[in-house]
Amino acid sequence: MIKYFKESFQELSSQVTWIPMSEAQKSTVVVAIFTVLFALAVFLVDKVFQLGLEQFFNLFK
């Protein structure tokens, strides 16, 4: 098990090409913005369906 971790760490530090920190930060910001926009879109769709179903069931009162 220890050999596995040593080899994994060696591979990560010597054979993996990492993106520059500035690019990683930009990508993180893009993902965060997309996540917020997607959450707002899901919220709005949920509200539309909620209001639509309330109106539909109010027809039968």
C-alpha positions as CSV (number, residue, x, y, z in Angstrom):
1,M,0.0,0.0,0.0
2,I,2.8,2.4,0.9
3,K,4.5,1.6,-2.5
4,Y,1.3,2.5,-4.3
5,F,1.1,5.9,-2.6
6,K,4.8,6.6,-3.3
7,E,4.5,5.7,-6.9
8,S,1.2,7.7,-7.3
9,F,2.8,10.8,-5.7
10,Q,5.9,10.4,-8.0
11,E,3.7,10.1,-11.1
12,L,1.6,13.1,-10.1
13,S,4.7,15.3,-9.5
14,S,6.7,14.2,-12.5
15,Q,4.5,12.9,-15.3
16,V,1.3,14.9,-15.0
17,T,1.1,18.2,-16.9
18,W,-0.7,20.7,-14.7
19,I,-2.4,23.8,-16.1
20,P,-1.1,27.2,-14.9
21,M,-2.7,28.6,-11.7
22,S,-4.2,31.6,-13.6
23,E,-6.0,29.3,-16.0
24,A,-7.2,27.2,-13.1
25,Q,-8.6,30.3,-11.4
26,K,-10.3,31.4,-14.6
27,S,-11.9,28.0,-15.1
28,T,-13.0,27.9,-11.4
29,V,-14.8,31.3,-11.9
30,V,-16.5,30.1,-15.1
31,V,-17.7,26.9,-13.3
32,A,-18.9,28.9,-10.3
33,I,-20.9,31.4,-12.6
34,F,-22.4,28.5,-14.6
35,T,-23.4,26.7,-11.4
36,V,-25.2,29.8,-10.1
37,L,-26.9,30.4,-13.4
38,F,-28.0,26.7,-13.6
39,A,-29.3,26.8,-10.1
40,L,-31.4,29.9,-10.9
41,A,-32.7,28.3,-14.0
42,V,-33.8,25.2,-12.1
43,F,-35.4,27.4,-9.5
44,L,-37.3,29.4,-12.1
45,V,-38.5,26.2,-13.9
46,D,-39.6,24.8,-10.5
47,K,-41.6,28.0,-9.7
48,V,-43.3,28.0,-13.1
49,F,-44.4,24.4,-12.6
50,Q,-45.5,25.1,-9.1
51,L,-47.6,28.0,-10.1
52,G,-49.0,26.1,-13.1
53,L,-50.0,23.2,-11.0
54,E,-51.6,25.4,-8.4
55,Q,-53.7,27.1,-11.1
56,F,-54.6,23.7,-12.5
57,F,-55.8,22.3,-9.2
58,N,-57.6,25.5,-8.3
59,L,-59.9,24.8,-11.3
60,F,-61.4,21.8,-9.5
61,K,-62.2,23.6,-6.2
